[in-house]
């Protein structure tokens, strides 16, 4: 399969995935990496929130034998998918640590440091990624009681969630260099998502941020040695400017070489 055909297939597979970005399939970076892995031969029944309908749709697209979907801990709904769930913060117990905000792949949590946080339930995918980093265990999962979406509504929802995830990746990449404190969510393969963002029309284009070279702080011993070398070099250069001396010239070259080595550390 040509690279362009492979790329197109990955996009088609990704269109069928629910865009919860939960990582329950085993791919911590969400739906697109799983789509790539499926295109390369991985079994297409591991999307837990998509359930049997997604497993069957992927089998039909790929012309593979249908497989039983990975089971969910939630009951199966009328549409054959597991119960849709939402996360809810017990706000009176929230300490405002902001860890859940960084963990949410679709930016469905609002709040600020040391202030109460809230989850925008209409945007929450029920991915559960906000629960592990919460230090006070104040987040619950509840069943979504809204009517099941139609096919068109589900497609629109998935497109919106995909767009929000790419926007999340772009923002986190821009903030990566100046971020203070621990990174809650494991680092995402930004380069992989950036490649696809260039080709898709309905997602933000992800720009890679190059990490500046870190300045090296020399230890005290090296700093002192550099100062001595510079003094010796200047002294020899002054002496050689008055009278040529092969021995001193060789000594000067050796000192200059050592000086360059230390300056390149």
PyMOL commands that set and color helices and strands:
alter all, ss='L'
color gray80, all
select helices_A, chain A and resi 3-16+31-39+51-62+91-93+99-103+129-133+151-175+190-199+220-242+246-263
alter helices_A, ss='H'
color red, helices_A
select strands_A, chain A and resi 85-89+109-110+118-119+139-143
alter strands_A, ss='S'
color yellow, strands_A
deselect
rebuild
show_as cartoon
